[in-house]
Amino acid sequence: MMNVPFCTDCDSLLEPFGEDVVDTLQVSGPAADYFFGSSSRLLGQTEALPRLVDHLPWIDTYAYEALVIGVFILACYLLCRYRNSIGVLFKMQTHRVPLEKIYEEQTLFFKNFLRIALVLMALLGVGIVIRLGDFWHWGDWLPALSHRDVNWMVPVILAAFAGVVLYRYLANLVIGGVTRNRQFFDRYRFMNRVFSAFGGVLLTPLFLLCALYDGEGARWIIYLMIGMIALIFGGYLGSSYRFFVVRNVSILQWILYLCTVEIFPLSLLLFAGLRYTA
């Protein structure tokens, strides 16, 4: 009779188990390899408990997806409606058309283009901040955010951008009134809007690529976009410097202007963000 390492209802009719069988029964029952082969093993019963997600992806929200769609629609509208104005932007950047001439001869059509391009740049800035924050995992430095809180990040960052634009506009008005040279700062704000529109036109395709594509190649698109932002900002600083120097304004006054109008509001936002994460 064949010995088996488990008990049945007919155990009373069988001979007593050997010591090897008793040792097997004392452990935990028959081994898995007895039924399923030597390469099998038994798994203990585990309960799947719900796990709280501490840091949600910033780009997996309805608000961010709506922002991307808005950027795409607005960019398509500018490309279809204001193709000639976009061409003028590139001509100004390559110095084929002087900035002063465009400022003197600008039409209502071109002014509307700059206003819409400013809106595009604001939406684009919010999208880039959220995309970079998700790419570099800035959420690890923040407290745990719910899905609703992550959705609110888009309007909060957009409100911060709007606050910076409003501050710069009011600061230029105040400085122009104090120095009694309002036309000087009107021309400077025009140059600022031109660079904003130019940056929006160049950065929109890169942003849409890295927003709609989340594969390994998105990393290089993001790095390319960061390099493009650095080049545009460097060109803006160079044009700002030449704008002041050509009009016989000292470098010290240019630095004071940058610190008051450009750097101060951004430093406030950075300080608020660091204080929130502390």
MODELLER restraints for C-alpha pairs under 7 A, 6 or more apart:
rsr = mdl.restraints
at = mdl.atoms
rsr.add(forms.Gaussian(group=physical.xy_distance, feature=features.Distance(at['CA:5:A'], at['CA:21:A']), mean=5.45, stdev=0.5))
rsr.add(forms.Gaussian(group=physical.xy_distance, feature=features.Distance(at['CA:5:A'], at['CA:24:A']), mean=6.52, stdev=0.5))
rsr.add(forms.Gaussian(group=physical.xy_distance, feature=features.Distance(at['CA:5:A'], at['CA:25:A']), mean=6.48, stdev=0.5))
rsr.add(forms.Gaussian(group=physical.xy_distance, feature=features.Distance(at['CA:5:A'], at['CA:30:A']), mean=6.16, stdev=0.5))
rsr.add(forms.Gaussian(group=physical.xy_distance, feature=features.Distance(at['CA:6:A'], at['CA:25:A']), mean=6.81, stdev=0.5))
rsr.add(forms.Gaussian(group=physical.xy_distance, feature=features.Distance(at['CA:6:A'], at['CA:29:A']), mean=6.92, stdev=0.5))
rsr.add(forms.Gaussian(group=physical.xy_distance, feature=features.Distance(at['CA:6:A'], at['CA:30:A']), mean=6.57, stdev=0.5))
rsr.add(forms.Gaussian(group=physical.xy_distance, feature=features.Distance(at['CA:32:A'], at['CA:40:A']), mean=6.12, stdev=0.5))
rsr.add(forms.Gaussian(group=physical.xy_distance, feature=features.Distance(at['CA:32:A'], at['CA:41:A']), mean=5.44, stdev=0.5))
rsr.add(forms.Gaussian(group=physical.xy_distance, feature=features.Distance(at['CA:32:A'], at['CA:42:A']), mean=5.98, stdev=0.5))
rsr.add(forms.Gaussian(group=physical.xy_distance, feature=features.Distance(at['CA:33:A'], at['CA:39:A']), mean=6.83, stdev=0.5))
rsr.add(forms.Gaussian(group=physical.xy_distance, feature=features.Distance(at['CA:33:A'], at['CA:40:A']), mean=5.74, stdev=0.5))
rsr.add(forms.Gaussian(group=physical.xy_distance, feature=features.Distance(at['CA:33:A'], at['CA:41:A']), mean=6.96, stdev=0.5))
rsr.add(forms.Gaussian(group=physical.xy_distance, feature=features.Distance(at['CA:54:A'], at['CA:144:A']), mean=5.08, stdev=0.5))
rsr.add(forms.Gaussian(group=physical.xy_distance, feature=features.Distance(at['CA:54:A'], at['CA:145:A']), mean=6.97, stdev=0.5))
rsr.add(forms.Gaussian(group=physical.xy_distance, feature=features.Distance(at['CA:55:A'], at['CA:139:A']), mean=6.12, stdev=0.5))
rsr.add(forms.Gaussian(group=physical.xy_distance, feature=features.Distance(at['CA:55:A'], at['CA:140:A']), mean=6.87, stdev=0.5))
rsr.add(forms.Gaussian(group=physical.xy_distance, feature=features.Distance(at['CA:55:A'], at['CA:144:A']), mean=5.78, stdev=0.5))
rsr.add(forms.Gaussian(group=physical.xy_distance, feature=features.Distance(at['CA:55:A'], at['CA:145:A']), mean=6.42, stdev=0.5))
rsr.add(forms.Gaussian(group=physical.xy_distance, feature=features.Distance(at['CA:57:A'], at['CA:134:A']), mean=6.34, stdev=0.5))
rsr.add(forms.Gaussian(group=physical.xy_distance, feature=features.Distance(at['CA:58:A'], at['CA:130:A']), mean=6.47, stdev=0.5))
rsr.add(forms.Gaussian(group=physical.xy_distance, feature=features.Distance(at['CA:58:A'], at['CA:134:A']), mean=5.53, stdev=0.5))
rsr.add(forms.Gaussian(group=physical.xy_distance, feature=features.Distance(at['CA:58:A'], at['CA:150:A']), mean=6.26, stdev=0.5))
rsr.add(forms.Gaussian(group=physical.xy_distance, feature=features.Distance(at['CA:59:A'], at['CA:131:A']), mean=6.66, stdev=0.5))
rsr.add(forms.Gaussian(group=physical.xy_distance, feature=features.Distance(at['CA:59:A'], at['CA:134:A']), mean=6.80, stdev=0.5))
rsr.add(forms.Gaussian(group=physical.xy_distance, feature=features.Distance(at['CA:61:A'], at['CA:151:A']), mean=5.89, stdev=0.5))
rsr.add(forms.Gaussian(group=physical.xy_distance, feature=features.Distance(at['CA:62:A'], at['CA:151:A']), mean=6.86, stdev=0.5))
rsr.add(forms.Gaussian(group=physical.xy_distance, feature=features.Distance(at['CA:63:A'], at['CA:151:A']), mean=5.45, stdev=0.5))
rsr.add(forms.Gaussian(group=physical.xy_distance, feature=features.Distance(at['CA:63:A'], at['CA:154:A']), mean=6.34, stdev=0.5))
rsr.add(forms.Gaussian(group=physical.xy_distance, feature=features.Distance(at['CA:64:A'], at['CA:154:A']), mean=6.60, stdev=0.5))
rsr.add(forms.Gaussian(group=physical.xy_distance, feature=features.Distance(at['CA:67:A'], at['CA:123:A']), mean=6.98, stdev=0.5))
rsr.add(forms.Gaussian(group=physical.xy_distance, feature=features.Distance(at['CA:67:A'], at['CA:127:A']), mean=6.97, stdev=0.5))
rsr.add(forms.Gaussian(group=physical.xy_distance, feature=features.Distance(at['CA:71:A'], at['CA:120:A']), mean=6.43, stdev=0.5))
rsr.add(forms.Gaussian(group=physical.xy_distance, feature=features.Distance(at['CA:71:A'], at['CA:123:A']), mean=6.59, stdev=0.5))
rsr.add(forms.Gaussian(group=physical.xy_distance, feature=features.Distance(at['CA:71:A'], at['CA:124:A']), mean=6.70, stdev=0.5))
rsr.add(forms.Gaussian(group=physical.xy_distance, feature=features.Distance(at['CA:74:A'], at['CA:120:A']), mean=6.67, stdev=0.5))
rsr.add(forms.Gaussian(group=physical.xy_distance, feature=features.Distance(at['CA:82:A'], at['CA:113:A']), mean=6.76, stdev=0.5))
rsr.add(forms.Gaussian(group=physical.xy_distance, feature=features.Distance(at['CA:85:A'], at['CA:110:A']), mean=6.42, stdev=0.5))
rsr.add(forms.Gaussian(group=physical.xy_distance, feature=features.Distance(at['CA:89:A'], at['CA:198:A']), mean=6.24, stdev=0.5))
rsr.add(forms.Gaussian(group=physical.xy_distance, feature=features.Distance(at['CA:91:A'], at['CA:97:A']), mean=5.56, stdev=0.5))
rsr.add(forms.Gaussian(group=physical.xy_distance, feature=features.Distance(at['CA:92:A'], at['CA:98:A']), mean=6.06, stdev=0.5))
rsr.add(forms.Gaussian(group=physical.xy_distance, feature=features.Distance(at['CA:92:A'], at['CA:99:A']), mean=6.16, stdev=0.5))
rsr.add(forms.Gaussian(group=physical.xy_distance, feature=features.Distance(at['CA:114:A'], at['CA:193:A']), mean=6.47, stdev=0.5))
rsr.add(forms.Gaussian(group=physical.xy_distance, feature=features.Distance(at['CA:114:A'], at['CA:197:A']), mean=6.30, stdev=0.5))
rsr.add(forms.Gaussian(group=physical.xy_distance, feature=features.Distance(at['CA:117:A'], at['CA:197:A']), mean=4.96, stdev=0.5))
rsr.add(forms.Gaussian(group=physical.xy_distance, feature=features.Distance(at['CA:117:A'], at['CA:200:A']), mean=6.76, stdev=0.5))
rsr.add(forms.Gaussian(group=physical.xy_distance, feature=features.Distance(at['CA:118:A'], at['CA:193:A']), mean=6.95, stdev=0.5))
rsr.add(forms.Gaussian(group=physical.xy_distance, feature=features.Distance(at['CA:118:A'], at['CA:196:A']), mean=6.35, stdev=0.5))
rsr.add(forms.Gaussian(group=physical.xy_distance, feature=features.Distance(at['CA:118:A'], at['CA:197:A']), mean=6.09, stdev=0.5))
rsr.add(forms.Gaussian(group=physical.xy_distance, feature=features.Distance(at['CA:120:A'], at['CA:200:A']), mean=6.44, stdev=0.5))
rsr.add(forms.Gaussian(group=physical.xy_distance, feature=features.Distance(at['CA:121:A'], at['CA:196:A']), mean=6.44, stdev=0.5))
rsr.add(forms.Gaussian(group=physical.xy_distance, feature=features.Distance(at['CA:121:A'], at['CA:197:A']), mean=6.84, stdev=0.5))
rsr.add(forms.Gaussian(group=physical.xy_distance, feature=features.Distance(at['CA:121:A'], at['CA:200:A']), mean=4.95, stdev=0.5))
rsr.add(forms.Gaussian(group=physical.xy_distance, feature=features.Distance(at['CA:122:A'], at['CA:161:A']), mean=6.60, stdev=0.5))
rsr.add(forms.Gaussian(group=physical.xy_distance, feature=features.Distance(at['CA:124:A'], at['CA:204:A']), mean=6.99, stdev=0.5))
rsr.add(forms.Gaussian(group=physical.xy_distance, feature=features.Distance(at['CA:126:A'], at['CA:154:A']), mean=6.75, stdev=0.5))
rsr.add(forms.Gaussian(group=physical.xy_distance, feature=features.Distance(at['CA:126:A'], at['CA:157:A']), mean=6.09, stdev=0.5))
rsr.add(forms.Gaussian(group=physical.xy_distance, feature=features.Distance(at['CA:126:A'], at['CA:158:A']), mean=5.98, stdev=0.5))
rsr.add(forms.Gaussian(group=physical.xy_distance, feature=features.Distance(at['CA:128:A'], at['CA:207:A']), mean=6.89, stdev=0.5))
rsr.add(forms.Gaussian(group=physical.xy_distance, feature=features.Distance(at['CA:141:A'], at['CA:277:A']), mean=6.32, stdev=0.5))
rsr.add(forms.Gaussian(group=physical.xy_distance, feature=features.Distance(at['CA:142:A'], at['CA:277:A']), mean=5.29, stdev=0.5))
rsr.add(forms.Gaussian(group=physical.xy_distance, feature=features.Distance(at['CA:164:A'], at['CA:265:A']), mean=6.03, stdev=0.5))
rsr.add(forms.Gaussian(group=physical.xy_distance, feature=features.Distance(at['CA:168:A'], at['CA:261:A']), mean=5.61, stdev=0.5))
rsr.add(forms.Gaussian(group=physical.xy_distance, feature=features.Distance(at['CA:171:A'], at['CA:261:A']), mean=6.49, stdev=0.5))
rsr.add(forms.Gaussian(group=physical.xy_distance, feature=features.Distance(at['CA:172:A'], at['CA:185:A']), mean=6.23, stdev=0.5))
rsr.add(forms.Gaussian(group=physical.xy_distance, feature=features.Distance(at['CA:176:A'], at['CA:182:A']), mean=4.21, stdev=0.5))
rsr.add(forms.Gaussian(group=physical.xy_distance, feature=features.Distance(at['CA:176:A'], at['CA:185:A']), mean=6.09, stdev=0.5))
rsr.add(forms.Gaussian(group=physical.xy_distance, feature=features.Distance(at['CA:195:A'], at['CA:236:A']), mean=6.70, stdev=0.5))
rsr.add(forms.Gaussian(group=physical.xy_distance, feature=features.Distance(at['CA:199:A'], at['CA:232:A']), mean=6.55, stdev=0.5))
rsr.add(forms.Gaussian(group=physical.xy_distance, feature=features.Distance(at['CA:203:A'], at['CA:225:A']), mean=6.79, stdev=0.5))
rsr.add(forms.Gaussian(group=physical.xy_distance, feature=features.Distance(at['CA:206:A'], at['CA:221:A']), mean=6.61, stdev=0.5))
rsr.add(forms.Gaussian(group=physical.xy_distance, feature=features.Distance(at['CA:206:A'], at['CA:225:A']), mean=6.13, stdev=0.5))
rsr.add(forms.Gaussian(group=physical.xy_distance, feature=features.Distance(at['CA:210:A'], at['CA:218:A']), mean=5.19, stdev=0.5))
rsr.add(forms.Gaussian(group=physical.xy_distance, feature=features.Distance(at['CA:210:A'], at['CA:221:A']), mean=6.13, stdev=0.5))
rsr.add(forms.Gaussian(group=physical.xy_distance, feature=features.Distance(at['CA:210:A'], at['CA:222:A']), mean=6.50, stdev=0.5))
rsr.add(forms.Gaussian(group=physical.xy_distance, feature=features.Distance(at['CA:244:A'], at['CA:254:A']), mean=6.55, stdev=0.5))
